Amino acid sequence: MIIGHSGTFPLDDETSDDDVALESFLDLLDRDIAARPQVPLPISKELFDRIEDLVGGMVVDPDEPIEGDVGL
């Protein structure tokens, strides 16, 4: 379970090192946003439109395996 500034979010029953790393990162992000709410700014319409032009038609399956080497 992740408890943050904006609520509580359950995690899957299975936990792994990735979940611990994600939970730590989200906690850091939550504390930073709470301490400095003026920092996360919305993106401009122009940037949104550019992103949409680049990836708007892509179909993504989050359950599909990633091909090739992946470094995190």
Gaussian input, Z-matrix of N, CA and C with variables (Angstrom, degrees):
# hf/3-21g

backbone

0 1
 N
 C     1     B1
 C     2     B2     1     A1
 N     3     B3     2     A2     1     D1
 C     4     B4     3     A3     2     D2
 C     5     B5     4     A4     3     D3
 N     6     B6     5     A5     4     D4
 C     7     B7     6     A6     5     D5
 C     8     B8     7     A7     6     D6
 N     9     B9     8     A8     7     D7
 C    10    B10     9     A9     8     D8
 C    11    B11    10    A10     9     D9
 N    12    B12    11    A11    10    D10
 C    13    B13    12    A12    11    D11
 C    14    B14    13    A13    12    D12
 N    15    B15    14    A14    13    D13
 C    16    B16    15    A15    14    D14
 C    17    B17    16    A16    15    D15
 N    18    B18    17    A17    16    D16
 C    19    B19    18    A18    17    D17
 C    20    B20    19    A19    18    D18
 N    21    B21    20    A20    19    D19
 C    22    B22    21    A21    20    D20
 C    23    B23    22    A22    21    D21
 N    24    B24    23    A23    22    D22
 C    25    B25    24    A24    23    D23
 C    26    B26    25    A25    24    D24
 N    27    B27    26    A26    25    D25
 C    28    B28    27    A27    26    D26
 C    29    B29    28    A28    27    D27
 N    30    B30    29    A29    28    D28
 C    31    B31    30    A30    29    D29
 C    32    B32    31    A31    30    D30
 N    33    B33    32    A32    31    D31
 C    34    B34    33    A33    32    D32
 C    35    B35    34    A34    33    D33
 N    36    B36    35    A35    34    D34
 C    37    B37    36    A36    35    D35
 C    38    B38    37    A37    36    D36
 N    39    B39    38    A38    37    D37
 C    40    B40    39    A39    38    D38
 C    41    B41    40    A40    39    D39
 N    42    B42    41    A41    40    D40
 C    43    B43    42    A42    41    D41
 C    44    B44    43    A43    42    D42
 N    45    B45    44    A44    43    D43
 C    46    B46    45    A45    44    D44
 C    47    B47    46    A46    45    D45
 N    48    B48    47    A47    46    D46
 C    49    B49    48    A48    47    D47
 C    50    B50    49    A49    48    D48
 N    51    B51    50    A50    49    D49
 C    52    B52    51    A51    50    D50
 C    53    B53    52    A52    51    D51
 N    54    B54    53    A53    52    D52
 C    55    B55    54    A54    53    D53
 C    56    B56    55    A55    54    D54
 N    57    B57    56    A56    55    D55
 C    58    B58    57    A57    56    D56
 C    59    B59    58    A58    57    D57
 N    60    B60    59    A59    58    D58
 C    61    B61    60    A60    59    D59
 C    62    B62    61    A61    60    D60
 N    63    B63    62    A62    61    D61
 C    64    B64    63    A63    62    D62
 C    65    B65    64    A64    63    D63
 N    66    B66    65    A65    64    D64
 C    67    B67    66    A66    65    D65
 C    68    B68    67    A67    66    D66
 N    69    B69    68    A68    67    D67
 C    70    B70    69    A69    68    D68
 C    71    B71    70    A70    69    D69
 N    72    B72    71    A71    70    D70
 C    73    B73    72    A72    71    D71
 C    74    B74    73    A73    72    D72
 N    75    B75    74    A74    73    D73
 C    76    B76    75    A75    74    D74
 C    77    B77    76    A76    75    D75
 N    78    B78    77    A77    76    D76
 C    79    B79    78    A78    77    D77
 C    80    B80    79    A79    78    D78
 N    81    B81    80    A80    79    D79
 C    82    B82    81    A81    80    D80
 C    83    B83    82    A82    81    D81
 N    84    B84    83    A83    82    D82
 C    85    B85    84    A84    83    D83
 C    86    B86    85    A85    84    D84
 N    87    B87    86    A86    85    D85
 C    88    B88    87    A87    86    D86
 C    89    B89    88    A88    87    D87
 N    90    B90    89    A89    88    D88
 C    91    B91    90    A90    89    D89
 C    92    B92    91    A91    90    D90
 N    93    B93    92    A92    91    D91
 C    94    B94    93    A93    92    D92
 C    95    B95    94    A94    93    D93
 N    96    B96    95    A95    94    D94
 C    97    B97    96    A96    95    D95
 C    98    B98    97    A97    96    D96
 N    99    B99    98    A98    97    D97
 C   100   B100    99    A99    98    D98
 C   101   B101   100   A100    99    D99
 N   102   B102   101   A101   100   D100
 C   103   B103   102   A102   101   D101
 C   104   B104   103   A103   102   D102
 N   105   B105   104   A104   103   D103
 C   106   B106   105   A105   104   D104
 C   107   B107   106   A106   105   D105
 N   108   B108   107   A107   106   D106
 C   109   B109   108   A108   107   D107
 C   110   B110   109   A109   108   D108
 N   111   B111   110   A110   109   D109
 C   112   B112   111   A111   110   D110
 C   113   B113   112   A112   111   D111
 N   114   B114   113   A113   112   D112
 C   115   B115   114   A114   113   D113
 C   116   B116   115   A115   114   D114
 N   117   B117   116   A116   115   D115
 C   118   B118   117   A117   116   D116
 C   119   B119   118   A118   117   D117
 N   120   B120   119   A119   118   D118
 C   121   B121   120   A120   119   D119
 C   122   B122   121   A121   120   D120
 N   123   B123   122   A122   121   D121
 C   124   B124   123   A123   122   D122
 C   125   B125   124   A124   123   D123
 N   126   B126   125   A125   124   D124
 C   127   B127   126   A126   125   D125
 C   128   B128   127   A127   126   D126
 N   129   B129   128   A128   127   D127
 C   130   B130   129   A129   128   D128
 C   131   B131   130   A130   129   D129
 N   132   B132   131   A131   130   D130
 C   133   B133   132   A132   131   D131
 C   134   B134   133   A133   132   D132
 N   135   B135   134   A134   133   D133
 C   136   B136   135   A135   134   D134
 C   137   B137   136   A136   135   D135
 N   138   B138   137   A137   136   D136
 C   139   B139   138   A138   137   D137
 C   140   B140   139   A139   138   D138
 N   141   B141   140   A140   139   D139
 C   142   B142   141   A141   140   D140
 C   143   B143   142   A142   141   D141
 N   144   B144   143   A143   142   D142
 C   145   B145   144   A144   143   D143
 C   146   B146   145   A145   144   D144
 N   147   B147   146   A146   145   D145
 C   148   B148   147   A147   146   D146
 C   149   B149   148   A148   147   D147
 N   150   B150   149   A149   148   D148
 C   151   B151   150   A150   149   D149
 C   152   B152   151   A151   150   D150
 N   153   B153   152   A152   151   D151
 C   154   B154   153   A153   152   D152
 C   155   B155   154   A154   153   D153
 N   156   B156   155   A155   154   D154
 C   157   B157   156   A156   155   D155
 C   158   B158   157   A157   156   D156
 N   159   B159   158   A158   157   D157
 C   160   B160   159   A159   158   D158
 C   161   B161   160   A160   159   D159
 N   162   B162   161   A161   160   D160
 C   163   B163   162   A162   161   D161
 C   164   B164   163   A163   162   D162
 N   165   B165   164   A164   163   D163
 C   166   B166   165   A165   164   D164
 C   167   B167   166   A166   165   D165
 N   168   B168   167   A167   166   D166
 C   169   B169   168   A168   167   D167
 C   170   B170   169   A169   168   D168
 N   171   B171   170   A170   169   D169
 C   172   B172   171   A171   170   D170
 C   173   B173   172   A172   171   D171
 N   174   B174   173   A173   172   D172
 C   175   B175   174   A174   173   D173
 C   176   B176   175   A175   174   D174
 N   177   B177   176   A176   175   D175
 C   178   B178   177   A177   176   D176
 C   179   B179   178   A178   177   D177
 N   180   B180   179   A179   178   D178
 C   181   B181   180   A180   179   D179
 C   182   B182   181   A181   180   D180
 N   183   B183   182   A182   181   D181
 C   184   B184   183   A183   182   D182
 C   185   B185   184   A184   183   D183
 N   186   B186   185   A185   184   D184
 C   187   B187   186   A186   185   D185
 C   188   B188   187   A187   186   D186
 N   189   B189   188   A188   187   D187
 C   190   B190   189   A189   188   D188
 C   191   B191   190   A190   189   D189
 N   192   B192   191   A191   190   D190
 C   193   B193   192   A192   191   D191
 C   194   B194   193   A193   192   D192
 N   195   B195   194   A194   193   D193
 C   196   B196   195   A195   194   D194
 C   197   B197   196   A196   195   D195
 N   198   B198   197   A197   196   D196
 C   199   B199   198   A198   197   D197
 C   200   B200   199   A199   198   D198
 N   201   B201   200   A200   199   D199
 C   202   B202   201   A201   200   D200
 C   203   B203   202   A202   201   D201
 N   204   B204   203   A203   202   D202
 C   205   B205   204   A204   203   D203
 C   206   B206   205   A205   204   D204
 N   207   B207   206   A206   205   D205
 C   208   B208   207   A207   206   D206
 C   209   B209   208   A208   207   D207
 N   210   B210   209   A209   208   D208
 C   211   B211   210   A210   209   D209
 C   212   B212   211   A211   210   D210
 N   213   B213   212   A212   211   D211
 C   214   B214   213   A213   212   D212
 C   215   B215   214   A214   213   D213

   B1=1.4446
   B2=1.5218
   B3=1.3144
   B4=1.4522
   B5=1.5201
   B6=1.3054
   B7=1.4602
   B8=1.5086
   B9=1.3213
   B10=1.4479
   B11=1.5063
   B12=1.3035
   B13=1.4624
   B14=1.5277
   B15=1.3339
   B16=1.4625
   B17=1.5210
   B18=1.3177
   B19=1.4471
   B20=1.5093
   B21=1.3284
   B22=1.4501
   B23=1.5199
   B24=1.3294
   B25=1.4429
   B26=1.5178
   B27=1.3547
   B28=1.4696
   B29=1.5176
   B30=1.3280
   B31=1.4520
   B32=1.5181
   B33=1.3143
   B34=1.4614
   B35=1.5224
   B36=1.3224
   B37=1.4582
   B38=1.5239
   B39=1.3343
   B40=1.4545
   B41=1.5199
   B42=1.3057
   B43=1.4569
   B44=1.5143
   B45=1.3015
   B46=1.4583
   B47=1.5133
   B48=1.3307
   B49=1.4564
   B50=1.5174
   B51=1.3520
   B52=1.4606
   B53=1.5220
   B54=1.3388
   B55=1.4607
   B56=1.5259
   B57=1.3234
   B58=1.4609
   B59=1.5279
   B60=1.3223
   B61=1.4627
   B62=1.5161
   B63=1.3256
   B64=1.4597
   B65=1.5214
   B66=1.3205
   B67=1.4662
   B68=1.5282
   B69=1.3151
   B70=1.4659
   B71=1.5192
   B72=1.3279
   B73=1.4681
   B74=1.5188
   B75=1.3295
   B76=1.4673
   B77=1.5230
   B78=1.3277
   B79=1.4596
   B80=1.5303
   B81=1.3307
   B82=1.4602
   B83=1.5262
   B84=1.3129
   B85=1.4623
   B86=1.5260
   B87=1.3238
   B88=1.4640
   B89=1.5308
   B90=1.3364
   B91=1.4709
   B92=1.5247
   B93=1.3234
   B94=1.4619
   B95=1.5271
   B96=1.3215
   B97=1.4746
   B98=1.5248
   B99=1.3349
   B100=1.4669
   B101=1.5200
   B102=1.3355
   B103=1.4671
   B104=1.5255
   B105=1.3383
   B106=1.4724
   B107=1.5262
   B108=1.3421
   B109=1.4663
   B110=1.5285
   B111=1.3090
   B112=1.4610
   B113=1.5267
   B114=1.3211
   B115=1.4656
   B116=1.5265
   B117=1.3330
   B118=1.4642
   B119=1.5278
   B120=1.3018
   B121=1.4612
   B122=1.5219
   B123=1.3121
   B124=1.4623
   B125=1.5307
   B126=1.3339
   B127=1.4614
   B128=1.5192
   B129=1.3144
   B130=1.4623
   B131=1.5264
   B132=1.3050
   B133=1.4661
   B134=1.5244
   B135=1.3259
   B136=1.4630
   B137=1.5293
   B138=1.3394
   B139=1.4596
   B140=1.5242
   B141=1.3165
   B142=1.4621
   B143=1.5222
   B144=1.3301
   B145=1.4679
   B146=1.5272
   B147=1.3275
   B148=1.4667
   B149=1.5318
   B150=1.3171
   B151=1.4617
   B152=1.5235
   B153=1.3011
   B154=1.4652
   B155=1.5252
   B156=1.3333
   B157=1.4655
   B158=1.5269
   B159=1.3273
   B160=1.4670
   B161=1.5249
   B162=1.3311
   B163=1.4590
   B164=1.5266
   B165=1.3190
   B166=1.4595
   B167=1.5155
   B168=1.3208
   B169=1.4543
   B170=1.5167
   B171=1.3170
   B172=1.4667
   B173=1.5260
   B174=1.3224
   B175=1.4565
   B176=1.5219
   B177=1.3223
   B178=1.4629
   B179=1.5150
   B180=1.3360
   B181=1.4528
   B182=1.5289
   B183=1.3439
   B184=1.4676
   B185=1.5263
   B186=1.3293
   B187=1.4575
   B188=1.5273
   B189=1.3214
   B190=1.4550
   B191=1.5245
   B192=1.3402
   B193=1.4661
   B194=1.5345
   B195=1.3104
   B196=1.4555
   B197=1.5190
   B198=1.3360
   B199=1.4529
   B200=1.5278
   B201=1.3178
   B202=1.4575
   B203=1.5222
   B204=1.3266
   B205=1.4629
   B206=1.5139
   B207=1.3165
   B208=1.4539
   B209=1.5178
   B210=1.3146
   B211=1.4544
   B212=1.5022
   B213=1.2984
   B214=1.4675
   B215=1.4964
   A1=107.78
   A2=115.01
   A3=120.57
   A4=107.37
   A5=116.22
   A6=121.36
   A7=106.78
   A8=115.80
   A9=120.22
   A10=112.56
   A11=114.86
   A12=122.65
   A13=111.81
   A14=115.62
   A15=119.61
   A16=113.59
   A17=118.93
   A18=119.56
   A19=112.88
   A20=115.01
   A21=122.89
   A22=108.28
   A23=115.81
   A24=120.80
   A25=109.04
   A26=117.50
   A27=118.99
   A28=110.74
   A29=116.41
   A30=122.68
   A31=107.78
   A32=117.42
   A33=121.27
   A34=109.85
   A35=116.20
   A36=120.98
   A37=111.51
   A38=116.57
   A39=120.80
   A40=108.98
   A41=117.06
   A42=120.38
   A43=108.45
   A44=115.16
   A45=121.08
   A46=108.32
   A47=116.08
   A48=119.95
   A49=110.80
   A50=116.47
   A51=119.79
   A52=110.73
   A53=116.75
   A54=120.24
   A55=110.81
   A56=117.01
   A57=121.26
   A58=109.53
   A59=116.96
   A60=120.50
   A61=110.67
   A62=117.02
   A63=120.80
   A64=110.31
   A65=116.62
   A66=120.60
   A67=110.72
   A68=117.08
   A69=120.89
   A70=111.17
   A71=116.04
   A72=119.88
   A73=110.82
   A74=116.97
   A75=119.73
   A76=111.34
   A77=117.64
   A78=121.38
   A79=110.16
   A80=116.15
   A81=120.48
   A82=111.14
   A83=116.16
   A84=121.34
   A85=110.89
   A86=116.44
   A87=121.73
   A88=111.49
   A89=116.35
   A90=120.07
   A91=110.87
   A92=117.18
   A93=120.58
   A94=111.12
   A95=117.10
   A96=120.32
   A97=110.22
   A98=117.55
   A99=120.47
   A100=111.00
   A101=117.24
   A102=121.23
   A103=112.27
   A104=116.37
   A105=119.92
   A106=110.18
   A107=117.75
   A108=120.05
   A109=113.75
   A110=117.66
   A111=120.39
   A112=112.27
   A113=118.16
   A114=121.07
   A115=113.82
   A116=121.08
   A117=117.75
   A118=109.95
   A119=115.25
   A120=120.43
   A121=109.99
   A122=116.57
   A123=118.11
   A124=110.06
   A125=115.55
   A126=118.16
   A127=109.21
   A128=115.53
   A129=120.23
   A130=110.38
   A131=116.43
   A132=122.03
   A133=109.72
   A134=116.68
   A135=120.48
   A136=111.26
   A137=117.05
   A138=120.26
   A139=110.54
   A140=116.72
   A141=120.13
   A142=110.47
   A143=116.69
   A144=120.68
   A145=111.39
   A146=116.96
   A147=120.97
   A148=110.69
   A149=116.15
   A150=120.47
   A151=109.84
   A152=116.67
   A153=121.67
   A154=110.79
   A155=117.43
   A156=121.02
   A157=111.31
   A158=116.85
   A159=121.03
   A160=113.15
   A161=117.94
   A162=120.55
   A163=113.97
   A164=118.13
   A165=121.36
   A166=114.87
   A167=118.01
   A168=120.33
   A169=114.20
   A170=116.86
   A171=120.25
   A172=110.80
   A173=114.58
   A174=120.61
   A175=106.93
   A176=116.45
   A177=121.27
   A178=109.11
   A179=115.17
   A180=121.45
   A181=106.98
   A182=118.54
   A183=120.42
   A184=113.46
   A185=117.78
   A186=120.76
   A187=112.90
   A188=117.04
   A189=121.44
   A190=110.14
   A191=117.43
   A192=118.97
   A193=111.67
   A194=116.08
   A195=121.82
   A196=107.85
   A197=116.19
   A198=120.33
   A199=109.95
   A200=116.08
   A201=120.54
   A202=112.25
   A203=114.18
   A204=120.50
   A205=110.27
   A206=115.82
   A207=121.89
   A208=107.91
   A209=117.34
   A210=121.41
   A211=109.71
   A212=115.43
   A213=119.91
   A214=110.12
   D1=137.27
   D2=175.34
   D3=-109.97
   D4=124.12
   D5=177.98
   D6=-109.24
   D7=116.67
   D8=-176.99
   D9=-128.74
   D10=-179.89
   D11=-179.07
   D12=-56.61
   D13=-35.57
   D14=-175.19
   D15=-101.01
   D16=8.99
   D17=176.16
   D18=143.66
   D19=-172.62
   D20=179.89
   D21=-114.50
   D22=133.33
   D23=-176.20
   D24=-126.59
   D25=120.59
   D26=179.92
   D27=-74.17
   D28=145.44
   D29=171.88
   D30=-101.38
   D31=164.06
   D32=175.77
   D33=-57.50
   D34=158.67
   D35=178.05
   D36=-61.51
   D37=-32.97
   D38=179.25
   D39=-81.64
   D40=125.56
   D41=176.59
   D42=-114.35
   D43=148.78
   D44=178.59
   D45=-141.18
   D46=178.67
   D47=176.67
   D48=-60.33
   D49=-33.92
   D50=178.59
   D51=-62.79
   D52=-39.72
   D53=178.97
   D54=-63.75
   D55=-40.08
   D56=179.18
   D57=-64.50
   D58=-43.54
   D59=178.68
   D60=-64.46
   D61=-42.56
   D62=179.31
   D63=-64.58
   D64=-43.70
   D65=179.52
   D66=-61.21
   D67=-41.75
   D68=178.54
   D69=-64.01
   D70=-43.28
   D71=179.77
   D72=-64.65
   D73=-45.16
   D74=-179.29
   D75=-65.22
   D76=-34.31
   D77=176.29
   D78=-64.66
   D79=-44.48
   D80=176.85
   D81=-60.26
   D82=-46.00
   D83=179.25
   D84=-61.88
   D85=-43.40
   D86=179.45
   D87=-60.76
   D88=-45.64
   D89=-179.97
   D90=-65.52
   D91=-38.84
   D92=179.86
   D93=-65.93
   D94=-43.39
   D95=179.04
   D96=-65.89
   D97=-39.71
   D98=178.84
   D99=-65.19
   D100=-38.60
   D101=-178.31
   D102=-75.85
   D103=-32.53
   D104=-176.86
   D105=-134.51
   D106=71.57
   D107=-174.89
   D108=-64.86
   D109=-15.41
   D110=-179.22
   D111=-80.25
   D112=-14.72
   D113=-173.85
   D114=-74.55
   D115=-50.46
   D116=-179.83
   D117=-68.65
   D118=107.51
   D119=-177.99
   D120=-103.53
   D121=147.92
   D122=176.68
   D123=-67.20
   D124=152.26
   D125=177.00
   D126=-78.65
   D127=156.51
   D128=-179.36
   D129=-72.49
   D130=160.01
   D131=176.70
   D132=-61.17
   D133=-38.55
   D134=-179.91
   D135=-62.76
   D136=-43.71
   D137=178.95
   D138=-67.04
   D139=-41.41
   D140=177.44
   D141=-59.23
   D142=-45.99
   D143=179.80
   D144=-62.15
   D145=-38.55
   D146=178.87
   D147=-65.42
   D148=-44.09
   D149=177.68
   D150=-62.64
   D151=-43.70
   D152=179.23
   D153=-61.07
   D154=-40.83
   D155=177.25
   D156=-62.28
   D157=-37.14
   D158=-176.67
   D159=-77.19
   D160=-40.80
   D161=-171.52
   D162=-128.24
   D163=3.36
   D164=-173.93
   D165=-59.17
   D166=-31.41
   D167=-177.86
   D168=-93.55
   D169=1.91
   D170=-177.75
   D171=-75.99
   D172=140.34
   D173=174.08
   D174=-105.69
   D175=126.59
   D176=-176.27
   D177=-120.19
   D178=129.97
   D179=174.41
   D180=-110.42
   D181=105.89
   D182=-177.06
   D183=-63.84
   D184=-15.11
   D185=179.45
   D186=-92.04
   D187=-7.46
   D188=179.74
   D189=-73.09
   D190=135.86
   D191=179.21
   D192=-64.71
   D193=148.85
   D194=178.19
   D195=-85.86
   D196=130.33
   D197=179.83
   D198=-88.56
   D199=145.67
   D200=176.73
   D201=85.73
   D202=-179.73
   D203=179.74
   D204=-72.22
   D205=140.38
   D206=177.97
   D207=-128.62
   D208=127.14
   D209=176.40
   D210=-117.77
   D211=126.87
   D212=178.41
   D213=-114.49

